[in-house]
Amino acid sequence: MAVQIFRMNDCDWYAAESLQDALACMAEELGFATTLEGIAEMREEFGVDDPQALSEEEMRQTPFLEEESGTQCNFRRALDVLISTGEKFPCSFATTEC
């Protein structure tokens, strides 16, 4: 299964092979249990109402700013870099200040 980018809410994107993996990763990173109940609680608290995988077109159109270097590319390029450098998935991919 290929790694996808999931838009979790208006602020957070996660890279994972499945939505379930992305939800569990987000819950764990935010200090919630990765059980159905913990994930439900995280979804309610952080507005994860309708998480969706980005289409290839959305991946190519969404800008990604690499904070350390200040360079900008798109989500597709940023994900390709993570895959090529051996990043472990699932993981947090991008966030904005809401």
Secondary structure, 3 states (H helix, E strand, C coil): CCCEEEECCCCEEEEECCHHHHHHHHHHHCCCCCCHHHHHHHHHHCCCCCCEECCHHHHHHCEEEECCCCEEEEHHHHHHHHHHCCCCCCEEEEECCC
